[in-house]
Amino acid sequence: MTMIRRALMALGVAGLVAAVLRLRGSGGTPPSEGGWRELSGPDLR
C-alpha cells in the first residue's frame, strides 16, 4: 500500500510541475528572421 501511495504522490508532483511549466510558458515573441525562403535561379542547383 505504501508503494502505491508513493507512486501516486510522485505522479501528482510531476503533474503539478508540468502544469506550472505549461501555464508559465516561455513568453517572448517568435523569431522574425531565418526560417524557410523561396529558392530561385542558382540557389536551386
Backbone bond lengths (Angstrom), bond angles and torsions (degrees), N, CA, C in turn:
res aa  C-N    CA-C-N  psi(-1)  N-CA   C-N-CA  omega(-1)  CA-C   N-CA-C  phi
1 M - - - 1.458 - - 1.533 111.09 -
2 T 1.308 116.55 -38.40 1.457 120.66 -179.45 1.528 110.61 -63.78
3 M 1.346 115.96 -37.28 1.466 120.20 -179.34 1.535 110.95 -65.12
4 I 1.316 116.28 -40.77 1.470 120.35 178.50 1.530 110.07 -65.06
5 R 1.316 116.26 -40.87 1.471 120.60 179.60 1.526 110.85 -63.19
6 R 1.341 115.98 -42.52 1.461 119.58 178.70 1.526 111.53 -65.56
7 A 1.335 116.90 -39.66 1.468 120.61 178.52 1.526 110.61 -63.37
8 L 1.322 116.96 -43.72 1.467 120.21 178.97 1.522 111.27 -65.55
9 M 1.321 116.61 -37.15 1.466 120.31 177.83 1.525 110.39 -64.86
10 A 1.341 116.81 -43.04 1.466 120.59 179.21 1.529 110.69 -63.71
11 L 1.326 117.15 -41.44 1.463 120.51 178.21 1.535 110.89 -64.65
12 G 1.308 116.70 -39.08 1.456 120.66 178.72 1.521 111.95 -64.64
13 V 1.329 116.31 -44.02 1.464 120.08 179.09 1.522 110.14 -64.63
14 A 1.342 116.56 -42.92 1.468 120.21 178.96 1.534 110.80 -62.38
15 G 1.320 117.13 -40.91 1.455 121.03 178.00 1.523 112.20 -65.03
16 L 1.328 116.07 -38.80 1.458 120.19 178.26 1.522 111.24 -65.20
17 V 1.325 116.58 -44.27 1.466 120.34 178.15 1.527 110.25 -62.42
18 A 1.340 117.18 -43.92 1.467 120.59 179.46 1.532 110.93 -61.98
19 A 1.330 117.18 -40.64 1.461 120.66 -179.90 1.529 111.05 -65.38
20 V 1.329 116.90 -41.90 1.465 120.21 179.62 1.522 110.11 -63.71
21 L 1.338 116.77 -44.87 1.463 119.81 179.99 1.524 111.15 -64.87
22 R 1.324 116.33 -37.11 1.469 120.36 179.84 1.529 111.27 -67.09
23 L 1.319 116.61 -43.42 1.463 120.17 -178.88 1.524 111.35 -70.85
24 R 1.318 116.12 -36.74 1.458 120.08 -178.27 1.522 110.58 -69.10
25 G 1.321 117.56 -42.62 1.462 122.17 178.41 1.512 111.99 65.83
26 S 1.318 114.57 179.90 1.458 119.21 -178.92 1.528 111.15 -96.60
27 G 1.332 117.36 -18.82 1.461 121.29 178.51 1.518 111.92 66.20
28 G 1.304 116.25 -164.71 1.451 120.80 178.40 1.517 112.84 74.97
29 T 1.307 114.75 -176.59 1.456 120.84 178.68 1.518 109.23 -113.37
30 P 1.315 117.58 152.00 1.459 119.87 178.71 1.529 110.93 -67.04
31 P 1.314 117.95 156.45 1.462 120.13 -179.03 1.528 111.40 -62.81
32 S 1.324 116.22 141.53 1.466 120.19 -178.60 1.521 111.77 -100.96
33 E 1.324 117.30 -6.04 1.468 120.59 179.43 1.520 109.34 -119.72
34 G 1.328 114.83 163.48 1.462 119.76 178.28 1.518 111.20 82.27
35 G 1.292 116.08 -167.02 1.454 120.86 179.54 1.517 111.70 89.50
36 W 1.314 115.31 -157.89 1.457 121.79 -176.00 1.531 110.50 -80.59
37 R 1.309 115.12 148.73 1.464 120.15 172.67 1.521 107.97 -145.13
38 E 1.319 116.03 153.52 1.453 121.02 -178.83 1.525 109.69 -76.30
39 L 1.320 115.44 133.66 1.469 120.38 179.21 1.519 109.98 -95.66
40 S 1.333 115.72 144.75 1.458 119.72 176.62 1.521 108.33 -151.50
41 G 1.325 116.58 154.17 1.452 122.15 176.10 1.523 113.58 63.74
42 P 1.337 117.09 -130.51 1.457 120.38 -174.39 1.544 113.72 -67.21
43 D 1.330 117.25 -16.63 1.471 119.22 179.10 1.534 111.42 -67.69
44 L 1.324 117.53 -22.28 1.463 120.77 -177.92 1.517 112.36 -75.62
45 R 1.317 118.57 -17.58 1.473 119.75 -176.06 1.491 111.74 -84.89
